[in-house]
Amino acid sequence: MVITSKKLQENLGVSTKVADFFANERPVPADNLFWKNKRIYISAGFGFLTIPLIYDLVFKLGVSENDLLSDEHVSLMEFGFDKFMQYEHGLLSFPAFIGEMHNLMKNKIKQKNLADDLFALFMGEKPKHFEFETTHKALARSDSFLFTLVDLDVTDAWVKEFLPYWYAIARPILLLDDFKDLQTDRMKNEENTIIELGNDEKAMKAAYEMGIQDLKRLETINPKLSKYMMNLLKESLLYDYIQVDLD
């Protein structure tokens, strides 16, 4: 499915400028593992859609589009995604990945407390300034995206306001994957919120309700996206292997 600016705006509630930038203007980064073999910047699937969705969220919470869509800021995000994929593909060890991220962010960090907390979080240490998803490990696996914020000139108060909305998008996206991949994750013993919650009917209902509560929060700032994701979450309960456990 081609992701057009119009679809981003009409179906997902993304602002015109952010939608146009990522759907029409931004070229695919060269020699970047995240965009390997891609001819367009944004394709179907939340792995790519999360980019305009989060940029739009940051805009809706008061950061100017000029700052968000500057080449310097977007390029830093792209380089970070490349480093993360190198780690995912086993091309970097975890310590090497953290070292690469330190080098990448050097002299660019404007939100030092967030950067310090993220590096602490990924090293298994306790963050000092902000609250992150630590209750359910499977729902924290997208938090590396938060490194894309550390070069923005935002206050601690802004970060504290932003994080609940970040999770109101990130957690339901991860839950959608957890419902879709439940059979495979059971066999491979992969991280999955439903398995973490008990791997039974009660766990499925609890995971679903967590997603609904997050999307109710998201509805206050992006009702179109909330509605779109709520429909997908409801459809997740209709998978045959989910129905078997729910019956």
C-alpha positions in Angstrom: 0.0 0.0 0.0 1.3 3.4 -1.0 1.3 5.9 1.9 0.3 9.2 0.5 0.2 12.6 2.2 -3.5 12.5 1.9 -3.8 9.2 3.7 -1.6 10.4 6.5 -3.8 13.5 6.9 -7.2 12.0 6.4 -6.8 8.6 8.0 -4.1 9.2 10.7 -4.6 12.9 11.6 -1.1 14.0 10.6 -0.6 17.7 10.0 -0.3 18.8 6.4 3.3 19.9 6.6 4.6 16.8 8.4 2.6 14.5 6.0 3.9 16.3 2.9 7.5 16.3 4.2 7.7 12.5 4.8 5.4 11.3 2.0 6.6 13.6 -0.8 9.7 15.6 0.1 12.2 13.6 2.1 14.5 11.4 0.0 15.4 7.8 1.1 18.7 8.0 3.0 21.5 6.4 1.1 23.4 3.5 2.7 21.0 3.3 5.6 20.1 -0.2 6.8 16.7 0.9 8.1 15.7 2.0 4.5 17.6 -0.8 2.8 16.0 -1.7 -0.6 13.3 0.9 -0.1 12.5 3.3 -2.9 10.1 5.5 -0.8 10.6 7.0 2.6 7.3 5.9 4.2 5.8 2.5 3.5 2.9 0.5 5.0 3.5 -0.9 8.5 3.9 1.0 11.8 7.7 0.5 11.6 7.8 3.3 9.1 4.5 5.1 9.9 5.7 5.7 13.4 8.0 8.4 12.1 5.4 10.8 10.8 3.1 9.9 13.7 5.6 10.8 16.4 6.8 13.9 14.5 3.2 15.0 14.3 2.7 14.3 18.0 5.7 16.4 18.9 4.3 19.2 16.7 0.9 19.0 18.3 2.5 19.3 21.7 4.1 22.7 20.7 7.5 22.1 18.9 7.6 24.1 15.7 7.6 22.2 12.4 10.6 24.2 11.2 12.7 22.8 14.1 11.2 19.3 13.7 11.7 19.1 9.9 15.1 20.7 9.8 17.6 18.6 7.9 19.9 18.5 10.9 17.2 17.0 13.2 15.8 14.5 10.7 19.3 13.4 9.6 20.2 12.7 13.2 17.1 10.5 13.5 18.0 8.6 10.3 21.6 8.0 11.5 20.2 6.7 14.8 17.9 4.3 13.0 20.8 3.0 11.0 22.8 2.3 14.1 19.9 0.5 15.7 19.4 -1.7 12.7 23.1 -2.5 12.7 22.6 -3.7 16.3 19.4 -5.6 15.4 21.2 -7.4 12.6 24.1 -8.4 14.8 26.6 -6.0 13.1 27.1 -4.1 16.4 27.2 -5.5 19.9 25.0 -3.8 22.4 27.9 -1.9 24.1 29.1 -0.9 20.6 25.6 0.3 19.8 25.5 2.4 22.9 29.0 3.8 22.1 27.9 4.7 18.6 24.8 6.5 19.9 27.1 8.4 22.3 29.3 9.5 19.4 26.3 10.3 17.2 24.8 12.6 19.9 28.0 14.3 20.8 27.7 18.1 20.9 24.1 17.8 19.7 22.2 17.1 22.9 20.0 19.9 24.1 17.7 17.9 26.4 20.5 16.5 28.6 18.2 15.0 31.3 16.3 12.9 28.7 19.6 11.8 27.1 21.1 10.8 30.5 17.9 8.9 31.4 17.8 7.0 28.1 21.4 6.0 28.3 20.8 4.9 31.9 17.7 3.0 31.0 19.4 1.1 28.2 22.3 0.2 30.5 19.9 -1.3 33.0 20.2 1.6 35.4 17.4 3.6 37.1 16.5 6.9 35.3 16.7 10.0 37.5 14.4 12.5 35.8 11.5 10.9 34.0 9.1 8.0 34.2 9.4 5.3 31.5 7.6 2.0 30.8 9.3 -0.3 33.2 6.3 -2.5 34.3 5.9 -4.4 31.1 9.2 -5.1 29.3 7.6 -6.0 26.1 5.9 -2.6 25.9 9.3 -0.7 26.2 11.0 -2.2 23.2 10.4 1.0 21.1 11.9 3.4 23.5 15.1 3.8 21.4 12.9 6.1 19.3 13.1 8.6 22.1 16.7 9.3 21.3 15.3 11.3 18.4 14.2 14.0 20.8 17.4 14.8 22.7 18.6 17.4 20.2 15.4 19.4 20.6 15.4 22.5 22.8 12.5 21.3 25.1 12.1 21.6 28.8 11.8 18.9 31.4 8.1 19.9 31.9 7.6 19.3 28.1 9.2 15.9 28.2 7.0 14.9 31.2 3.9 15.9 29.3 5.1 14.2 26.1 6.0 10.7 27.5 2.4 9.6 28.3 1.3 10.5 24.8 4.4 8.7 23.4 3.3 5.6 25.2 -0.3 6.2 24.1 0.9 5.6 20.5 3.9 3.2 21.1 2.2 0.7 23.4 -0.9 0.1 21.2 1.4 -0.4 18.2 3.4 -3.0 20.1 0.2 -4.6 21.4 -1.0 -5.0 17.8 2.2 -6.8 17.0 1.8 -8.9 20.2 -1.7 -10.1 19.1 -0.6 -10.8 15.5 2.6 -12.6 16.5 1.3 -14.5 19.6 1.6 -18.0 18.0 5.1 -17.4 16.8 6.2 -15.7 20.0 4.9 -18.6 22.0 7.0 -21.1 20.0 10.1 -19.0 19.9 9.8 -17.6 23.5 10.0 -14.0 22.2 8.9 -11.0 24.2 5.2 -10.5 24.1 2.9 -8.6 26.5 0.2 -11.3 26.4 2.7 -14.0 27.4 4.2 -11.7 30.0 0.7 -11.1 31.5 0.0 -14.8 31.9 -0.5 -16.2 28.4 -4.2 -16.9 28.8 -7.7 -15.4 28.3 -7.2 -13.1 31.2 -3.9 -11.9 29.8 -5.5 -11.2 26.4 -8.3 -9.2 27.9 -5.8 -7.2 30.1 -3.6 -6.4 27.1 -6.6 -5.3 25.1 -7.8 -3.0 27.9 -4.3 -1.5 28.3 -4.4 -0.6 24.6 -7.9 0.9 24.8 -6.9 3.1 27.8 -3.9 4.4 25.9 -5.9 5.1 22.8 -8.5 7.0 24.9 -5.6 9.3 26.0 -4.4 9.6 22.4 -8.0 10.6 21.3 -7.6 13.9 23.2 -4.8 15.0 20.8 -5.3 13.0 17.6 -8.8 11.5 17.4 -8.4 10.2 13.8 -5.3 8.2 14.7 -7.0 6.9 17.9 -10.0 5.7 16.0 -7.9 4.0 13.3 -5.8 2.2 15.9 -8.8 1.3 18.0 -10.4 -0.4 15.0 -7.2 -2.4 14.4 -7.0 -3.4 18.1 -10.6 -4.6 18.0 -9.9 -6.6 14.8 -7.0 -8.3 16.7 -9.5 -10.1 18.9 -10.9 -11.8 15.8 -7.8 -13.8 14.9 -8.7 -17.5 15.0 -6.0 -18.4 17.6 -7.2 -15.5 19.8 -10.8 -16.6 19.5 -9.9 -20.1 20.6 -8.5 -18.8 23.9 -11.4 -16.3 24.4 -14.1 -18.9 23.8 
